[in-house]
Amino acid sequence: MGATEVAALSIVGVLIAMDYLTGLMKAVHAHDISSEKMREGLWHKSGLVLVMLLAEIVERGQSWLDMGYAVPLIVPAAAYISITEISSIIENIAELNPELRDSPLLDLFRSEKEKGDK
């Protein structure tokens, strides 16, 4: 596994943990802690981890067994997951501190399309 793949997997792991943590913080702040919601969140996060594991297996296995995939899978999967996790983290932060919702600070993390939709 190359440095790019290691970095991609690490970034995804950190973002998943950060999203779960900010979601938990949001629930505590709203006095809405629910073990059912937490379990559901963990199942969703485990699905993302499984996607990354599948990408790793297929991308590495492709060198021994032609499975019909000619493009890298790890980095694109990591990019997609990272974007969704970043969006969720931004939403959680905005719930924790509504003053940041439309601030230039959080705008740094929004895409040009999102900025145009405002």
A tleap script that builds the chain and sets N, CA, C and O, in Angstrom:
source leaprc.protein.ff14SB
mol = sequence {
  NMET GLY ALA THR GLU VAL ALA ALA LEU SER
  ILE VAL GLY VAL LEU ILE ALA MET ASP TYR
  LEU THR GLY LEU MET LYS ALA VAL HIE ALA
  HIE ASP ILE SER SER GLU LYS MET ARG GLU
  GLY LEU TRP HIE LYS SER GLY LEU VAL LEU
  VAL MET LEU LEU ALA GLU ILE VAL GLU ARG
  GLY GLN SER TRP LEU ASP MET GLY TYR ALA
  VAL PRO LEU ILE VAL PRO ALA ALA ALA TYR
  ILE SER ILE THR GLU ILE SER SER ILE ILE
  GLU ASN ILE ALA GLU LEU ASN PRO GLU LEU
  ARG ASP SER PRO LEU LEU ASP LEU PHE ARG
  SER GLU LYS GLU LYS GLY ASP CLYS
}
set mol.1.N position { 0.854 -1.165 0.000 }
set mol.1.CA position { 0.000 0.000 0.000 }
set mol.1.C position { 0.900 1.228 0.000 }
set mol.1.O position { 1.837 1.337 0.791 }
set mol.2.N position { 0.593 2.143 -0.903 }
set mol.2.CA position { 1.393 3.349 -1.032 }
set mol.2.C position { 1.012 4.416 -0.019 }
set mol.2.O position { 0.020 4.300 0.699 }
set mol.3.N position { 1.827 5.450 0.014 }
set mol.3.CA position { 1.606 6.548 0.963 }
set mol.3.C position { 0.265 7.243 0.720 }
set mol.3.O position { -0.395 7.672 1.666 }
set mol.4.N position { -0.133 7.352 -0.545 }
set mol.4.CA position { -1.406 8.008 -0.858 }
set mol.4.C position { -2.578 7.225 -0.286 }
set mol.4.O position { -3.507 7.802 0.280 }
set mol.5.N position { -2.525 5.903 -0.438 }
set mol.5.CA position { -3.607 5.062 0.082 }
set mol.5.C position { -3.650 5.097 1.605 }
set mol.5.O position { -4.726 5.153 2.200 }
set mol.6.N position { -2.475 5.064 2.232 }
set mol.6.CA position { -2.414 5.132 3.697 }
set mol.6.C position { -3.004 6.459 4.172 }
set mol.6.O position { -3.784 6.497 5.123 }
set mol.7.N position { -2.626 7.540 3.503 }
set mol.7.CA position { -3.157 8.856 3.875 }
set mol.7.C position { -4.668 8.899 3.677 }
set mol.7.O position { -5.390 9.422 4.527 }
set mol.8.N position { -5.153 8.351 2.559 }
set mol.8.CA position { -6.596 8.350 2.280 }
set mol.8.C position { -7.354 7.585 3.357 }
set mol.8.O position { -8.371 8.061 3.861 }
set mol.9.N position { -6.861 6.403 3.709 }
set mol.9.CA position { -7.515 5.599 4.744 }
set mol.9.C position { -7.465 6.298 6.099 }
set mol.9.O position { -8.436 6.257 6.856 }
set mol.10.N position { -6.352 6.932 6.404 }
set mol.10.CA position { -6.206 7.648 7.678 }
set mol.10.C position { -7.159 8.836 7.758 }
set mol.10.O position { -7.810 9.056 8.779 }
set mol.11.N position { -7.231 9.595 6.675 }
set mol.11.CA position { -8.118 10.757 6.648 }
set mol.11.C position { -9.566 10.325 6.838 }
set mol.11.O position { -10.304 10.938 7.609 }
set mol.12.N position { -9.972 9.271 6.137 }
set mol.12.CA position { -11.342 8.768 6.276 }
set mol.12.C position { -11.604 8.351 7.722 }
set mol.12.O position { -12.650 8.677 8.283 }
set mol.13.N position { -10.664 7.638 8.318 }
set mol.13.CA position { -10.833 7.200 9.705 }
set mol.13.C position { -11.008 8.362 10.667 }
set mol.13.O position { -11.879 8.336 11.536 }
set mol.14.N position { -10.178 9.378 10.506 }
set mol.14.CA position { -10.261 10.549 11.384 }
set mol.14.C position { -11.577 11.295 11.163 }
set mol.14.O position { -12.217 11.718 12.126 }
set mol.15.N position { -11.985 11.458 9.907 }
set mol.15.CA position { -13.239 12.164 9.626 }
set mol.15.C position { -14.451 11.402 10.148 }
set mol.15.O position { -15.391 12.014 10.656 }
set mol.16.N position { -14.444 10.079 10.031 }
set mol.16.CA position { -15.548 9.278 10.572 }
set mol.16.C position { -15.635 9.470 12.085 }
set mol.16.O position { -16.721 9.673 12.629 }
set mol.17.N position { -14.489 9.406 12.757 }
set mol.17.CA position { -14.471 9.593 14.214 }
set mol.17.C position { -14.929 11.006 14.586 }
set mol.17.O position { -15.684 11.192 15.540 }
set mol.18.N position { -14.465 11.996 13.823 }
set mol.18.CA position { -14.830 13.380 14.115 }
set mol.18.C position { -16.323 13.613 13.893 }
set mol.18.O position { -16.957 14.338 14.660 }
set mol.19.N position { -16.887 13.006 12.852 }
set mol.19.CA position { -18.324 13.144 12.606 }
set mol.19.C position { -19.121 12.508 13.739 }
set mol.19.O position { -20.100 13.083 14.213 }
set mol.20.N position { -18.705 11.332 14.170 }
set mol.20.CA position { -19.411 10.671 15.268 }
set mol.20.C position { -19.321 11.522 16.540 }
set mol.20.O position { -20.315 11.695 17.245 }
set mol.21.N position { -18.135 12.048 16.828 }
set mol.21.CA position { -17.934 12.870 18.021 }
set mol.21.C position { -18.764 14.153 17.962 }
set mol.21.O position { -19.414 14.513 18.944 }
set mol.22.N position { -18.749 14.843 16.822 }
set mol.22.CA position { -19.532 16.082 16.731 }
set mol.22.C position { -21.031 15.788 16.769 }
set mol.22.O position { -21.808 16.594 17.281 }
set mol.23.N position { -21.439 14.642 16.232 }
set mol.23.CA position { -22.846 14.239 16.335 }
set mol.23.C position { -23.242 13.976 17.775 }
set mol.23.O position { -24.333 14.348 18.206 }
set mol.24.N position { -22.352 13.332 18.519 }
set mol.24.CA position { -22.600 13.080 19.938 }
set mol.24.C position { -22.660 14.400 20.709 }
set mol.24.O position { -23.523 14.584 21.568 }
set mol.25.N position { -21.741 15.312 20.398 }
set mol.25.CA position { -21.747 16.622 21.048 }
set mol.25.C position { -23.055 17.360 20.762 }
set mol.25.O position { -23.628 17.989 21.651 }
set mol.26.N position { -23.519 17.277 19.518 }
set mol.26.CA position { -24.781 17.921 19.140 }
set mol.26.C position { -25.942 17.328 19.937 }
set mol.26.O position { -26.820 18.059 20.397 }
set mol.27.N position { -25.948 16.013 20.100 }
set mol.27.CA position { -27.016 15.351 20.862 }
set mol.27.C position { -26.981 15.766 22.330 }
set mol.27.O position { -28.027 16.021 22.927 }
set mol.28.N position { -25.792 15.834 22.912 }
set mol.28.CA position { -25.658 16.267 24.309 }
set mol.28.C position { -26.159 17.708 24.440 }
set mol.28.O position { -26.902 18.034 25.366 }
set mol.29.N position { -25.749 18.554 23.517 }
set mol.29.CA position { -26.149 19.961 23.540 }
set mol.29.C position { -27.668 20.108 23.450 }
set mol.29.O position { -28.247 20.973 24.107 }
set mol.30.N position { -28.308 19.276 22.647 }
set mol.30.CA position { -29.761 19.347 22.459 }
set mol.30.C position { -30.521 18.508 23.484 }
set mol.30.O position { -31.745 18.399 23.414 }
set mol.31.N position { -29.799 17.914 24.434 }
set mol.31.CA position { -30.405 17.028 25.437 }
set mol.31.C position { -31.228 15.932 24.751 }
set mol.31.O position { -32.354 15.630 25.147 }
set mol.32.N position { -30.628 15.351 23.715 }
set mol.32.CA position { -31.330 14.362 22.893 }
set mol.32.C position { -30.453 13.126 22.657 }
set mol.32.O position { -30.359 12.626 21.537 }
set mol.33.N position { -29.821 12.649 23.716 }
set mol.33.CA position { -28.975 11.464 23.574 }
set mol.33.C position { -29.871 10.233 23.515 }
set mol.33.O position { -30.703 10.002 24.392 }
set mol.34.N position { -29.677 9.462 22.471 }
set mol.34.CA position { -30.474 8.260 22.268 }
set mol.34.C position { -29.539 7.119 21.886 }
set mol.34.O position { -28.816 7.203 20.893 }
set mol.35.N position { -29.560 6.054 22.681 }
set mol.35.CA position { -28.693 4.919 22.365 }
set mol.35.C position { -29.080 4.306 21.022 }
set mol.35.O position { -28.226 3.771 20.315 }
set mol.36.N position { -30.351 4.381 20.669 }
set mol.36.CA position { -30.791 3.846 19.371 }
set mol.36.C position { -30.170 4.641 18.220 }
set mol.36.O position { -29.687 4.061 17.247 }
set mol.37.N position { -30.184 5.978 18.337 }
set mol.37.CA position { -29.571 6.824 17.305 }
set mol.37.C position { -28.063 6.593 17.243 }
set mol.37.O position { -27.475 6.583 16.161 }
set mol.38.N position { -27.441 6.409 18.407 }
set mol.38.CA position { -25.998 6.174 18.440 }
set mol.38.C position { -25.657 4.847 17.770 }
set mol.38.O position { -24.699 4.758 17.001 }
set mol.39.N position { -26.451 3.815 18.067 }
set mol.39.CA position { -26.222 2.513 17.419 }
set mol.39.C position { -26.405 2.626 15.913 }
set mol.39.O position { -25.610 2.090 15.141 }
set mol.40.N position { -27.450 3.323 15.502 }
set mol.40.CA position { -27.705 3.502 14.068 }
set mol.40.C position { -26.538 4.238 13.412 }
set mol.40.O position { -26.110 3.878 12.315 }
set mol.41.N position { -26.030 5.262 14.081 }
set mol.41.CA position { -24.870 5.993 13.572 }
set mol.41.C position { -23.652 5.102 13.437 }
set mol.41.O position { -22.917 5.190 12.453 }
set mol.42.N position { -23.435 4.244 14.423 }
set mol.42.CA position { -22.299 3.318 14.350 }
set mol.42.C position { -22.462 2.330 13.204 }
set mol.42.O position { -21.483 1.985 12.543 }
set mol.43.N position { -23.685 1.870 12.958 }
set mol.43.CA position { -23.915 0.972 11.821 }
set mol.43.C position { -23.603 1.691 10.513 }
set mol.43.O position { -22.995 1.107 9.616 }
set mol.44.N position { -24.012 2.944 10.397 }
set mol.44.CA position { -23.712 3.708 9.186 }
set mol.44.C position { -22.205 3.875 9.015 }
set mol.44.O position { -21.674 3.712 7.916 }
set mol.45.N position { -21.527 4.199 10.101 }
set mol.45.CA position { -20.068 4.373 10.030 }
set mol.45.C position { -19.380 3.059 9.690 }
set mol.45.O position { -18.402 3.046 8.942 }
set mol.46.N position { -19.881 1.957 10.233 }
set mol.46.CA position { -19.265 0.662 9.914 }
set mol.46.C position { -19.457 0.338 8.434 }
set mol.46.O position { -18.607 -0.317 7.831 }
set mol.47.N position { -20.559 0.789 7.847 }
set mol.47.CA position { -20.760 0.611 6.408 }
set mol.47.C position { -19.704 1.350 5.603 }
set mol.47.O position { -19.220 0.838 4.593 }
set mol.48.N position { -19.343 2.554 6.044 }
set mol.48.CA position { -18.298 3.311 5.358 }
set mol.48.C position { -16.948 2.612 5.472 }
set mol.48.O position { -16.183 2.560 4.509 }
set mol.49.N position { -16.664 2.078 6.650 }
set mol.49.CA position { -15.412 1.333 6.844 }
set mol.49.C position { -15.392 0.110 5.929 }
set mol.49.O position { -14.356 -0.219 5.351 }
set mol.50.N position { -16.534 -0.560 5.799 }
set mol.50.CA position { -16.609 -1.731 4.921 }
set mol.50.C position { -16.396 -1.355 3.457 }
set mol.50.O position { -15.781 -2.116 2.710 }
set mol.51.N position { -16.895 -0.196 3.038 }
set mol.51.CA position { -16.651 0.267 1.668 }
set mol.51.C position { -15.155 0.453 1.444 }
set mol.51.O position { -14.625 0.060 0.405 }
set mol.52.N position { -14.477 1.050 2.418 }
set mol.52.CA position { -13.029 1.246 2.285 }
set mol.52.C position { -12.294 -0.092 2.269 }
set mol.52.O position { -11.342 -0.267 1.509 }
set mol.53.N position { -12.726 -1.025 3.093 }
set mol.53.CA position { -12.120 -2.356 3.108 }
set mol.53.C position { -12.330 -3.048 1.762 }
set mol.53.O position { -11.405 -3.662 1.228 }
set mol.54.N position { -13.530 -2.953 1.218 }
set mol.54.CA position { -13.819 -3.545 -0.084 }
set mol.54.C position { -12.949 -2.918 -1.174 }
set mol.54.O position { -12.402 -3.627 -2.018 }
set mol.55.N position { -12.823 -1.594 -1.157 }
set mol.55.CA position { -11.976 -0.909 -2.140 }
set mol.55.C position { -10.538 -1.398 -2.040 }
set mol.55.O position { -9.883 -1.623 -3.057 }
set mol.56.N position { -10.052 -1.562 -0.823 }
set mol.56.CA position { -8.684 -2.055 -0.602 }
set mol.56.C position { -8.528 -3.471 -1.153 }
set mol.56.O position { -7.563 -3.757 -1.862 }
set mol.57.N position { -9.465 -4.352 -0.833 }
set mol.57.CA position { -9.385 -5.748 -1.283 }
set mol.57.C position { -9.433 -5.830 -2.806 }
set mol.57.O position { -8.623 -6.524 -3.419 }
set mol.58.N position { -10.381 -5.123 -3.416 }
set mol.58.CA position { -10.524 -5.193 -4.873 }
set mol.58.C position { -9.317 -4.575 -5.564 }
set mol.58.O position { -8.788 -5.148 -6.517 }
set mol.59.N position { -8.877 -3.414 -5.095 }
set mol.59.CA position { -7.730 -2.764 -5.739 }
set mol.59.C position { -6.471 -3.615 -5.616 }
set mol.59.O position { -5.721 -3.751 -6.582 }
set mol.60.N position { -6.235 -4.181 -4.452 }
set mol.60.CA position { -5.046 -5.039 -4.269 }
set mol.60.C position { -5.220 -6.380 -4.979 }
set mol.60.O position { -4.283 -6.879 -5.603 }
set mol.61.N position { -6.403 -6.959 -4.887 }
set mol.61.CA position { -6.650 -8.256 -5.504 }
set mol.61.C position { -6.604 -8.211 -7.018 }
set mol.61.O position { -6.329 -9.221 -7.664 }
set mol.62.N position { -6.871 -7.046 -7.586 }
set mol.62.CA position { -6.864 -6.878 -9.034 }
set mol.62.C position { -5.510 -7.243 -9.642 }
set mol.62.O position { -5.449 -7.659 -10.799 }
set mol.63.N position { -4.442 -7.095 -8.891 }
set mol.63.CA position { -3.116 -7.426 -9.433 }
set mol.63.C position { -2.930 -8.936 -9.588 }
set mol.63.O position { -2.057 -9.370 -10.340 }
set mol.64.N position { -3.725 -9.735 -8.898 }
set mol.64.CA position { -3.620 -11.198 -9.016 }
set mol.64.C position { -4.792 -11.815 -9.769 }
set mol.64.O position { -4.644 -12.849 -10.420 }
set mol.65.N position { -5.943 -11.185 -9.678 }
set mol.65.CA position { -7.152 -11.744 -10.272 }
set mol.65.C position { -7.903 -10.632 -10.999 }
set mol.65.O position { -8.325 -9.654 -10.382 }
set mol.66.N position { -8.068 -10.787 -12.307 }
set mol.66.CA position { -8.750 -9.758 -13.094 }
set mol.66.C position { -10.233 -9.743 -12.738 }
set mol.66.O position { -10.988 -10.634 -13.127 }
set mol.67.N position { -10.638 -8.712 -11.990 }
set mol.67.CA position { -12.034 -8.574 -11.579 }
set mol.67.C position { -12.766 -7.543 -12.428 }
set mol.67.O position { -13.929 -7.234 -12.169 }
set mol.68.N position { -12.094 -7.016 -13.432 }
set mol.68.CA position { -12.731 -6.064 -14.331 }
set mol.68.C position { -12.617 -4.610 -13.921 }
set mol.68.O position { -13.267 -3.750 -14.516 }
set mol.69.N position { -11.816 -4.319 -12.928 }
set mol.69.CA position { -11.638 -2.936 -12.484 }
set mol.69.C position { -10.283 -2.445 -12.967 }
set mol.69.O position { -9.250 -3.034 -12.649 }
set mol.70.N position { -10.293 -1.363 -13.738 }
set mol.70.CA position { -9.045 -0.838 -14.277 }
set mol.70.C position { -8.652 0.488 -13.630 }
set mol.70.O position { -7.585 1.030 -13.919 }
set mol.71.N position { -9.496 0.998 -12.770 }
set mol.71.CA position { -9.216 2.291 -12.143 }
set mol.71.C position { -8.958 2.095 -10.655 }
set mol.71.O position { -9.429 1.124 -10.063 }
set mol.72.N position { -8.219 3.003 -10.058 }
set mol.72.CA position { -8.030 2.932 -8.604 }
set mol.72.C position { -9.371 3.096 -7.892 }
set mol.72.O position { -10.244 3.827 -8.361 }
set mol.73.N position { -9.527 2.423 -6.776 }
set mol.73.CA position { -10.774 2.499 -6.015 }
set mol.73.C position { -10.599 3.156 -4.650 }
set mol.73.O position { -11.512 3.822 -4.164 }
set mol.74.N position { -9.443 2.976 -4.032 }
set mol.74.CA position { -9.240 3.441 -2.659 }
set mol.74.C position { -9.367 4.958 -2.559 }
set mol.74.O position { -10.147 5.465 -1.753 }
set mol.75.N position { -8.613 5.676 -3.366 }
set mol.75.CA position { -8.609 7.140 -3.270 }
set mol.75.C position { -9.958 7.743 -3.677 }
set mol.75.O position { -10.445 8.627 -2.973 }
set mol.76.N position { -10.588 7.309 -4.782 }
set mol.76.CA position { -11.913 7.868 -5.088 }
set mol.76.C position { -12.960 7.566 -4.012 }
set mol.76.O position { -13.769 8.431 -3.680 }
set mol.77.N position { -12.949 6.355 -3.472 }
set mol.77.CA position { -13.896 6.021 -2.398 }
set mol.77.C position { -13.627 6.895 -1.177 }
set mol.77.O position { -14.558 7.391 -0.541 }
set mol.78.N position { -12.351 7.081 -0.855 }
set mol.78.CA position { -11.985 7.917 0.289 }
set mol.78.C position { -12.404 9.364 0.061 }
set mol.78.O position { -12.870 10.027 0.988 }
set mol.79.N position { -12.244 9.858 -1.158 }
set mol.79.CA position { -12.634 11.238 -1.461 }
set mol.79.C position { -14.140 11.417 -1.293 }
set mol.79.O position { -14.590 12.397 -0.699 }
set mol.80.N position { -14.913 10.475 -1.814 }
set mol.80.CA position { -16.373 10.554 -1.703 }
set mol.80.C position { -16.807 10.526 -0.234 }
set mol.80.O position { -17.605 11.356 0.201 }
set mol.81.N position { -16.277 9.574 0.514 }
set mol.81.CA position { -16.633 9.463 1.932 }
set mol.81.C position { -16.192 10.709 2.692 }
set mol.81.O position { -16.924 11.203 3.550 }
set mol.82.N position { -15.000 11.220 2.381 }
set mol.82.CA position { -14.491 12.414 3.062 }
set mol.82.C position { -15.405 13.608 2.843 }
set mol.82.O position { -15.691 14.353 3.780 }
set mol.83.N position { -15.864 13.794 1.615 }
set mol.83.CA position { -16.749 14.923 1.317 }
set mol.83.C position { -18.049 14.816 2.106 }
set mol.83.O position { -18.525 15.809 2.655 }
set mol.84.N position { -18.628 13.616 2.165 }
set mol.84.CA position { -19.881 13.463 2.914 }
set mol.84.C position { -19.656 13.658 4.415 }
set mol.84.O position { -20.497 14.244 5.097 }
set mol.85.N position { -18.536 13.172 4.925 }
set mol.85.CA position { -18.244 13.341 6.352 }
set mol.85.C position { -17.991 14.808 6.687 }
set mol.85.O position { -18.453 15.296 7.719 }
set mol.86.N position { -17.261 15.515 5.826 }
set mol.86.CA position { -16.996 16.939 6.057 }
set mol.86.C position { -18.308 17.718 6.086 }
set mol.86.O position { -18.495 18.585 6.940 }
set mol.87.N position { -19.214 17.415 5.163 }
set mol.87.CA position { -20.524 18.088 5.147 }
set mol.87.C position { -21.278 17.847 6.448 }
set mol.87.O position { -21.869 18.769 7.010 }
set mol.88.N position { -21.254 16.617 6.919 }
set mol.88.CA position { -21.947 16.279 8.162 }
set mol.88.C position { -21.303 16.973 9.363 }
set mol.88.O position { -22.002 17.455 10.254 }
set mol.89.N position { -19.989 17.022 9.385 }
set mol.89.CA position { -19.279 17.694 10.481 }
set mol.89.C position { -19.634 19.181 10.499 }
set mol.89.O position { -19.869 19.752 11.564 }
set mol.90.N position { -19.673 19.808 9.317 }
set mol.90.CA position { -20.040 21.226 9.230 }
set mol.90.C position { -21.455 21.446 9.767 }
set mol.90.O position { -21.701 22.400 10.505 }
set mol.91.N position { -22.383 20.564 9.395 }
set mol.91.CA position { -23.758 20.672 9.902 }
set mol.91.C position { -23.790 20.549 11.422 }
set mol.91.O position { -24.496 21.301 12.093 }
set mol.92.N position { -23.032 19.608 11.962 }
set mol.92.CA position { -22.993 19.425 13.417 }
set mol.92.C position { -22.411 20.649 14.111 }
set mol.92.O position { -22.931 21.091 15.136 }
set mol.93.N position { -21.338 21.195 13.557 }
set mol.93.CA position { -20.716 22.385 14.147 }
set mol.93.C position { -21.702 23.557 14.123 }
set mol.93.O position { -21.802 24.309 15.092 }
set mol.94.N position { -22.423 23.706 13.019 }
set mol.94.CA position { -23.393 24.802 12.903 }
set mol.94.C position { -24.533 24.643 13.907 }
set mol.94.O position { -25.077 25.639 14.383 }
set mol.95.N position { -24.898 23.412 14.230 }
set mol.95.CA position { -25.926 23.181 15.254 }
set mol.95.C position { -25.387 23.521 16.642 }
set mol.95.O position { -26.118 24.036 17.488 }
set mol.96.N position { -24.112 23.232 16.871 }
set mol.96.CA position { -23.502 23.538 18.168 }
set mol.96.C position { -23.316 25.037 18.359 }
set mol.96.O position { -23.466 25.551 19.468 }
set mol.97.N position { -22.990 25.733 17.280 }
set mol.97.CA position { -22.755 27.169 17.351 }
set mol.97.C position { -23.432 27.831 16.152 }
set mol.97.O position { -22.798 28.009 15.112 }
set mol.98.N position { -24.706 28.198 16.279 }
set mol.98.CA position { -25.459 28.769 15.152 }
set mol.98.C position { -24.830 30.021 14.548 }
set mol.98.O position { -25.078 30.337 13.384 }
set mol.99.N position { -24.017 30.738 15.328 }
set mol.99.CA position { -23.352 31.930 14.801 }
set mol.99.C position { -22.402 31.582 13.659 }
set mol.99.O position { -22.103 32.426 12.814 }
set mol.100.N position { -21.930 30.341 13.634 }
set mol.100.CA position { -21.000 29.931 12.584 }
set mol.100.C position { -21.700 29.503 11.296 }
set mol.100.O position { -21.056 29.385 10.254 }
set mol.101.N position { -23.013 29.271 11.357 }
set mol.101.CA position { -23.750 28.704 10.216 }
set mol.101.C position { -23.461 29.441 8.907 }
set mol.101.O position { -23.141 28.804 7.904 }
set mol.102.N position { -23.567 30.746 8.900 }
set mol.102.CA position { -23.347 31.529 7.678 }
set mol.102.C position { -22.055 32.336 7.736 }
set mol.102.O position { -21.907 33.337 7.035 }
set mol.103.N position { -21.140 31.901 8.562 }
set mol.103.CA position { -19.904 32.659 8.736 }
set mol.103.C position { -18.902 32.366 7.620 }
set mol.103.O position { -18.936 31.301 7.004 }
set mol.104.N position { -18.017 33.317 7.371 }
set mol.104.CA position { -16.949 33.088 6.396 }
set mol.104.C position { -16.045 31.912 6.801 }
set mol.104.O position { -15.436 31.266 5.948 }
set mol.105.N position { -15.967 31.649 8.094 }
set mol.105.CA position { -15.128 30.546 8.563 }
set mol.105.C position { -15.630 29.207 8.033 }
set mol.105.O position { -14.850 28.440 7.469 }
set mol.106.N position { -16.912 28.914 8.203 }
set mol.106.CA position { -17.441 27.653 7.676 }
set mol.106.C position { -17.572 27.685 6.160 }
set mol.106.O position { -17.585 26.634 5.519 }
set mol.107.N position { -17.670 28.887 5.576 }
set mol.107.CA position { -17.694 28.985 4.112 }
set mol.107.C position { -16.408 28.445 3.490 }
set mol.107.O position { -16.408 28.008 2.339 }
set mol.108.N position { -15.328 28.474 4.239 }
set mol.108.CA position { -14.067 27.920 3.729 }
set mol.108.C position { -14.209 26.449 3.360 }
set mol.108.O position { -13.499 25.956 2.484 }
set mol.109.N position { -15.121 25.748 4.024 }
set mol.109.CA position { -15.285 24.311 3.816 }
set mol.109.C position { -16.399 23.976 2.830 }
set mol.109.O position { -16.620 22.804 2.525 }
set mol.110.N position { -17.100 24.985 2.331 }
set mol.110.CA position { -18.207 24.737 1.411 }
set mol.110.C position { -17.712 24.808 -0.026 }
set mol.110.O position { -16.806 25.575 -0.353 }
set mol.111.N position { -18.326 23.993 -0.873 }
set mol.111.CA position { -17.967 24.000 -2.288 }
set mol.111.C position { -18.555 25.242 -2.952 }
set mol.111.O position { -19.425 25.905 -2.389 }
set mol.112.N position { -18.075 25.545 -4.141 }
set mol.112.CA position { -18.600 26.695 -4.883 }
set mol.112.C position { -20.082 26.503 -5.191 }
set mol.112.O position { -20.841 27.473 -5.182 }
set mol.113.N position { -20.507 25.270 -5.464 }
set mol.113.CA position { -21.921 24.989 -5.748 }
set mol.113.C position { -22.776 25.300 -4.523 }
set mol.113.O position { -23.837 25.914 -4.641 }
set mol.114.N position { -22.311 24.875 -3.344 }
set mol.114.CA position { -23.062 25.152 -2.116 }
set mol.114.C position { -23.172 26.654 -1.886 }
set mol.114.O position { -24.219 27.144 -1.463 }
set mol.115.N position { -22.096 27.386 -2.164 }
set mol.115.CA position { -22.119 28.836 -1.965 }
set mol.115.C position { -23.114 29.491 -2.912 }
set mol.115.O position { -23.767 30.467 -2.541 }
set mol.116.N position { -23.239 28.969 -4.130 }
set mol.116.CA position { -24.177 29.512 -5.108 }
set mol.116.C position { -25.619 29.226 -4.760 }
set mol.116.O position { -26.513 29.976 -5.152 }
set mol.117.N position { -25.864 28.134 -4.017 }
set mol.117.CA position { -27.224 27.752 -3.627 }
set mol.117.C position { -27.763 28.597 -2.482 }
set mol.117.O position { -28.968 28.582 -2.228 }
set mol.118.N position { -26.914 29.327 -1.792 }
set mol.118.CA position { -27.334 30.104 -0.621 }
set mol.118.C position { -28.216 31.259 -0.981 }
set mol.118.O position { -28.648 32.003 -0.101 }
savepdb mol mol.pdb
quit
